[in-house]
Amino acid sequence: MTIDLERLRRQYDEYVDTFRIDGKLPPMMALKREHTAFVVANAKAIAAGEGMEPAVAEVCEAAALLHDTGRYEQLRRYNTFRDSDSVDHAVFSHDIVRSKGWLDGCQCADAILKAVLYHNRRDLPDGLDPMTSAAANCTRDADKLDIFRVLERQLEVTDWRRDCTAFWNLPTTAKPNPQVIDAIREGRPVDYQHIKSLADFVLIQVGWIRSGLHFGVTRRLADERGHLAFRRRFLAEITEGDPTVDELCRAAPLGEITLDDVASELRRGNRVLLLVRHAERPKIDGEDPTFGETLPVTEEGWRTSVFFGERLKEFAGDVQFLASPLRRTCMTAAGIAEGMGLGRMEIPTDPLIGNGTFYFADQHEVFEMFRDGQFFRHLFEYMAKGTQRGFREIHEASDMLEEWLMGKFTARLGIFATHDLHDAAYLCARGVKRVWTVEGWVRFLDAAAIILGQDGTKRYALVRSGLSNGTVGVRTA
């Protein structure tokens, strides 16, 4: 039995009508009903934009409709929507929907109920089937999109500097907690215990927009609706233009994408090859002609490598690994594999994405430039002019690299662990980023992406993983 969405909507509406007083819903319940309508519309837009199968799209719509079913009884019984002062509203919603029997006989009932149950979780449990995972993530994204809208409306109609009651009594003019800023900068989930002010709550939503939305369509909708721009303006007012906070609120430049965008490309049936710069390592001795061949990744580098893999775990069934022979690239690839649930793999290696690169014409001459302490200056000149002593012409080398890569790449997703030179030079030659600076340099675990469309198209992008701000060695902060 498939989902009878019309009947389900009718049953839901009849249930909500039982909370009416003199024919009207109490104001807070009316707002919750409005929120649900927006979440349903968002879920339908996401499912359509991601090209989901009709059966999966129906499950997403049903889960979005039912996700906050428990909110009405929560408010009537406890006079609050705060879960910490009452009940977990997702669990409450799940139990009410199941007890009502609205999904009895529906083949997709389990997927819908689990999507409702998990919609407010920071992370989904492992082992969900594809339909349940899609429905849960679609509902979570659709819910977040409307939470953005609700907060913006609340800030616009409230004298928030004087009245904090609408914002859970959080101090409304206090500066952000540095722990929240650090978590968002590094792409980590924020520990809710660190929320000490309204600015922290708004920054959490900045974190969602940067790295907490599951689908590329959701990110595009958030961008089109100006949600990040609104938060940037609001936080600038609270923080008096703090440049650190402002940087977090900047939209990704043209040609830059996130790991969520990579996942969206893969879900659409495209293939993606990632030339991933290795994770954080100790600084290289300027007298080492092997460019730190035996240096490992740091403890932080290993942790973030595993987290990188966790972000792409759903594609573990069709992934290919390759690394340069240097220890740090092998460890990075192994950490990503472990994060994808593949264990500590033996990673195949090839020097052509290491010190044997197509870009070096004379490795000894390149090392001499490295020894003089001006290696970045020489690299920037190479990117700008396309030529540099010790290097092959940049477009010729990039063409050779791409031809070699396409001969190696056979899976749906490729994780080829390499070095910043390969990423920067290749993206420069492909026109993605023609001007490099120290501030905008390829960071640890950023990547150059080659996106191969089902229609034979080929696109290029810089993937900002958001997992590190480091570029040349261990962090000092």
C-alpha positions in Angstrom: 0.0 0.0 0.0 1.4 3.4 -1.0 0.9 6.6 0.9 -2.5 8.2 0.6 -1.2 11.8 1.1 -4.6 13.4 0.8 -6.1 11.2 3.5 -3.0 11.7 5.7 -3.4 15.5 5.4 -7.1 15.3 6.2 -6.4 13.1 9.3 -3.6 15.5 10.4 -5.9 18.6 10.0 -8.7 16.9 11.9 -6.3 16.2 14.8 -5.1 19.8 14.9 -8.7 21.0 14.9 -9.2 19.3 18.2 -7.0 22.0 19.8 -9.2 24.9 18.5 -10.9 27.1 21.1 -14.0 28.8 19.9 -13.0 27.8 16.4 -9.5 29.2 16.6 -6.1 27.7 17.3 -4.3 29.4 20.2 -1.7 31.8 18.7 1.4 29.7 19.4 -0.3 26.6 17.9 -1.4 28.6 14.8 2.3 29.5 14.3 3.2 25.9 14.6 0.6 24.9 12.0 2.0 27.6 9.7 5.5 26.3 10.3 4.4 22.8 9.3 3.0 24.1 6.0 6.3 25.8 5.2 8.3 22.7 6.1 6.1 20.6 3.8 6.6 23.1 0.9 10.4 23.1 1.6 10.5 19.3 1.6 8.7 19.1 -1.7 11.1 21.6 -3.2 14.1 19.7 -2.0 12.9 16.3 -3.2 12.0 17.8 -6.6 15.4 19.6 -6.9 17.3 16.5 -5.9 15.4 14.4 -8.5 14.2 11.9 -5.9 12.1 9.0 -7.0 8.3 9.7 -6.6 8.0 7.1 -3.8 10.9 8.7 -1.8 9.5 12.2 -2.4 6.1 11.1 -1.0 7.8 9.7 2.1 9.6 13.0 2.5 6.4 15.0 2.2 4.6 12.8 4.7 7.5 13.0 7.3 7.5 16.8 6.9 3.8 17.0 7.5 4.0 14.9 10.7 7.3 16.0 12.1 5.8 18.4 14.7 2.6 16.5 15.5 3.4 16.4 19.2 3.9 20.2 19.5 0.1 20.9 20.1 -0.2 18.4 22.9 3.2 19.5 24.3 1.9 23.1 24.5 -1.4 22.2 26.0 0.0 19.9 28.6 3.2 21.7 29.6 2.5 25.3 28.3 5.9 25.4 26.6 7.7 24.4 23.4 11.0 24.0 25.3 11.9 20.3 25.2 14.2 20.7 28.1 11.3 21.8 30.3 8.8 19.2 29.0 9.3 16.3 26.5 11.4 15.6 23.4 8.9 16.8 20.8 10.2 14.4 18.1 9.7 11.4 20.3 6.3 12.8 21.3 5.3 13.3 17.7 6.5 9.8 16.7 4.5 8.2 19.5 1.3 10.2 18.7 1.4 9.4 15.0 2.0 5.7 15.7 -0.8 5.5 18.2 -3.3 7.2 15.9 -2.7 4.5 13.3 -2.6 6.9 10.4 0.2 4.9 8.7 -1.2 1.4 9.4 -0.8 -0.7 6.3 1.6 1.7 4.6 4.7 0.0 3.3 6.7 3.1 4.1 5.4 3.6 7.6 8.7 2.7 9.3 10.7 5.2 7.1 8.2 8.0 7.9 8.1 7.3 11.6 11.9 7.2 11.9 12.2 10.4 9.9 9.8 12.1 12.4 11.7 10.6 15.3 15.1 11.7 14.2 14.3 15.1 12.7 15.7 17.1 15.7 18.8 14.9 16.2 22.2 16.5 15.6 23.3 13.2 13.9 21.4 10.3 12.4 22.1 6.8 13.7 24.2 4.5 11.6 22.6 1.8 9.4 19.5 3.6 8.1 18.2 2.3 4.8 18.4 4.8 1.9 14.7 5.8 1.9 14.7 6.5 5.7 18.0 8.4 5.4 16.7 10.5 2.6 13.4 11.2 4.4 15.1 12.1 7.7 17.6 14.4 6.0 15.1 16.0 3.8 12.8 16.7 6.8 15.8 18.1 8.8 16.8 20.4 6.0 13.2 21.5 5.3 12.8 22.2 9.1 16.0 24.3 9.2 15.0 26.4 6.2 11.8 27.4 8.0 13.6 27.9 11.3 15.7 30.5 9.4 12.5 32.2 8.3 10.9 32.2 11.8 14.0 33.7 13.5 14.2 36.5 10.9 10.6 37.4 11.4 10.9 37.3 15.1 13.9 39.6 15.0 12.1 42.0 12.7 9.0 42.3 14.8 10.6 42.2 18.3 12.4 44.9 20.2 15.1 42.3 20.8 17.5 44.7 22.6 15.0 45.2 25.4 13.0 42.0 25.4 14.7 38.7 25.5 11.6 36.6 26.4 11.0 35.6 22.7 14.6 34.3 22.6 14.5 31.9 25.5 15.8 34.7 27.8 19.2 34.5 26.2 21.2 37.7 26.6 20.5 39.5 23.3 23.5 41.9 23.1 26.2 39.7 24.5 29.2 38.8 22.2 29.5 35.3 20.8 31.1 32.5 22.8 34.6 31.7 21.3 33.8 28.0 21.6 30.9 28.4 19.3 33.0 30.4 16.8 35.7 27.7 16.8 33.2 24.9 16.3 31.6 26.6 13.3 35.0 27.5 11.8 36.1 23.9 12.0 32.8 22.5 10.6 32.0 20.7 13.9 28.6 20.5 15.5 28.1 23.0 18.3 27.6 21.7 21.8 24.4 23.3 22.9 25.8 23.8 26.3 28.0 26.5 24.8 25.0 28.6 23.7 25.2 31.6 26.1 23.6 34.4 24.0 21.3 35.2 21.1 24.5 35.7 19.0 25.5 32.1 19.7 22.1 30.8 18.6 22.3 32.8 15.3 25.8 31.5 14.8 24.5 28.0 15.1 22.3 28.7 12.1 25.3 30.1 10.3 27.0 26.7 11.0 23.9 24.9 9.5 24.2 27.0 6.4 27.9 26.4 6.0 28.1 22.7 6.8 24.9 21.4 8.4 22.5 21.2 5.5 22.4 17.8 3.8 21.4 18.6 0.3 22.8 21.0 -2.3 19.3 22.2 -3.2 18.8 23.2 0.4 21.9 25.3 0.3 20.8 27.0 -2.9 17.4 27.8 -1.4 19.0 29.2 1.7 21.2 31.4 -0.5 18.3 32.5 -2.8 16.3 33.5 0.3 19.2 35.5 1.8 19.4 33.7 5.1 23.2 33.9 5.4 23.2 37.6 4.4 20.5 38.4 7.0 22.6 36.7 9.7 25.8 38.5 8.6 24.0 41.9 9.0 22.5 41.0 12.4 25.8 39.6 13.8 27.7 42.6 12.5 25.4 44.8 14.6 25.9 42.7 17.8 29.6 42.3 17.4 30.4 45.7 16.0 31.7 44.3 12.8 34.0 41.6 14.3 36.0 40.4 11.3 36.3 36.8 12.6 32.5 36.5 12.8 32.0 38.3 9.5 34.3 35.9 7.8 32.1 33.0 9.0 29.1 34.7 7.4 30.6 35.2 4.0 29.1 33.1 1.2 31.4 30.7 -0.7 33.1 32.5 -3.6 32.3 31.4 -7.2 33.9 28.1 -7.9 34.0 27.0 -4.3 31.7 24.2 -3.0 31.4 22.2 0.2 31.3 18.5 1.1 27.5 18.7 1.1 27.6 19.9 -2.5 29.9 16.9 -3.3 27.3 14.6 -1.8 24.5 16.2 -3.8 26.5 15.7 -7.0 26.9 12.0 -6.2 23.3 11.6 -5.4 22.3 13.0 -8.8 24.3 10.2 -10.4 27.4 12.2 -11.2 30.9 10.9 -10.5 33.3 13.0 -8.4 37.1 12.7 -8.2 38.6 14.6 -5.2 42.2 15.6 -5.1 42.3 16.0 -1.4 45.1 17.9 0.2 46.4 15.9 3.2 45.4 16.7 6.8 47.4 18.8 9.2 51.1 17.8 9.6 54.0 19.1 11.6 56.1 21.8 9.9 58.6 20.6 7.3 62.3 21.1 8.0 63.6 23.6 5.4 66.7 21.4 4.8 64.7 18.2 4.1 65.0 17.4 0.3 62.1 14.9 0.6 59.7 17.7 1.6 58.8 15.8 4.8 58.4 12.4 3.3 58.1 10.6 6.7 56.1 13.2 8.5 52.8 11.9 9.9 49.6 13.8 10.3 49.0 15.3 13.7 46.4 14.0 16.2 44.2 16.8 14.9 44.9 15.8 11.3 43.8 12.2 12.0 40.6 13.3 13.7 39.6 15.6 10.9 40.4 13.0 8.3 38.0 10.6 10.0 35.4 13.3 10.1 35.9 14.0 6.4 35.1 10.4 5.7 32.1 10.4 8.0 30.6 13.2 5.9 30.7 11.0 2.8 30.0 7.7 4.4 26.9 6.9 2.4 29.1 6.5 -0.7 31.4 3.9 0.9 30.1 1.2 -1.5 31.7 2.7 -4.6 34.8 4.6 -3.6 38.4 4.4 -4.8 41.5 5.5 -2.8 44.9 6.6 -4.0 47.6 8.5 -2.3 51.0 10.0 -2.9 53.7 7.8 -1.2 54.4 10.3 1.5 53.3 9.2 5.0 50.9 12.1 5.6 48.9 11.5 2.5 48.7 7.8 3.1 47.5 8.4 6.7 45.0 11.0 5.4 43.4 8.5 3.0 43.4 5.8 5.7 41.6 8.2 8.1 39.0 9.1 5.5 38.5 5.4 4.8 38.0 4.7 8.5 35.5 7.5 8.8 33.6 5.9 5.9 33.3 2.7 7.9 35.9 0.8 5.7 38.4 0.2 8.5 42.1 1.0 8.3 42.8 0.2 4.6 46.1 -0.4 2.9 46.1 2.6 0.5 47.6 2.2 -3.0 50.1 4.9 -3.8 51.6 6.6 -6.9 54.4 9.3 -7.0 52.7 11.2 -9.8 50.5 12.9 -7.1 53.5 13.2 -4.8 57.1 14.3 -5.4 57.1 12.7 -8.8 54.5 15.2 -9.9 53.9 16.3 -13.5 54.4 19.8 -12.3 58.1 19.4 -11.4 60.6 19.7 -14.3 63.6 19.6 -12.0 63.0 18.6 -8.4 66.4 19.7 -7.3 65.8 23.2 -8.5 62.4 23.3 -6.8 64.1 22.2 -3.6 66.5 25.1 -3.8 63.5 27.5 -4.0 62.1 25.7 -1.0 65.3 26.1 1.0 65.4 29.9 0.5 62.2 30.3 2.5 60.2 32.0 -0.3 58.5 29.0 -1.7 55.0 30.5 -1.5 56.2 33.6 -3.4 57.6 31.3 -6.1 54.4 29.3 -6.2 52.2 32.5 -6.6 54.4 33.6 -9.4 54.0 30.2 -11.0 50.2 30.5 -10.7 50.2 34.0 -12.1 52.5 33.5 -15.0 52.1 29.8 -15.8 55.9 29.3 -15.8 58.6 29.1 -13.1 62.1 27.7 -13.0 62.0 24.1 -11.9 58.4 23.6 -13.0 56.7 22.5 -16.2 54.3 25.0 -17.9 51.2 24.9 -15.8 48.6 24.1 -18.5 50.7 21.4 -20.1 51.3 19.8 -16.7 47.7 20.0 -15.7 46.6 18.4 -19.0 49.0 15.6 -18.4 47.7 15.2 -14.8 44.1 15.1 -15.9 44.7 12.6 -18.6 46.5 10.4 -16.1 43.7 10.8 -13.5 41.0 9.9 -15.9 42.9 6.7 -16.7 43.1 5.9 -13.0 39.6 6.9 -11.9 37.1 4.0 -12.2 34.7 4.4 -9.2 31.8 6.7 -8.4 33.8 8.6 -5.9 37.5 9.1 -5.9 39.6 10.1 -2.9 43.1 10.8 -4.2 45.2 12.2 -1.3 47.8 14.7 -2.6 49.4 18.0 -1.8 48.5 21.7 -2.0 50.7 22.3 -5.1 48.6 19.8 -7.2 45.3 21.4 -6.0 46.3 25.0 -6.5 48.1 24.6 -9.9 45.4 22.3 -11.3 42.5 24.7 -10.3 44.5 27.6 -11.6 45.0 26.0 -15.0 41.3 25.1 -15.1 40.3 28.7 -14.4 38.6 28.0 -11.1 40.9 30.2 -9.1 43.4 32.3 -11.0 44.8 34.4 -8.2 46.0 32.7 -5.0 47.0 34.4 -1.7 48.3 33.1 1.6 44.9 33.8 3.2 43.0 32.0 0.5 45.4 29.1 0.0 44.4 25.5 -0.1 43.9 24.4 3.5 44.4 21.0 5.0 41.6 18.7 3.7 40.4 21.1 1.0 40.3 19.5 -2.5 40.2 20.1 -6.2 37.1 18.4 -7.6 36.5 17.0 -11.0 32.8 16.4 -11.5 31.8 14.1 -14.3 28.2 14.5 -15.3 26.0 11.7 -16.7 25.7 13.7 -19.9 29.5 13.6 -20.4 30.1 17.1 -19.0 33.1 17.9 -16.9 33.2 20.6 -14.2 35.9 21.7 -11.8 35.6 23.2 -8.3 37.5 24.0 -5.1 36.1 22.0 -2.2 36.4 23.9 1.0 35.9 21.2 3.6 35.8 23.6 6.5 37.7 21.2 8.7 40.9 23.3 9.1 42.3 26.8 8.7 45.8 25.5 8.6 48.0 25.9 5.5 51.7 25.4 6.4 51.9 23.5 9.6 50.4 22.8 13.0 48.0 25.4 14.4 49.3 27.8 17.0 45.9 28.7 18.4 
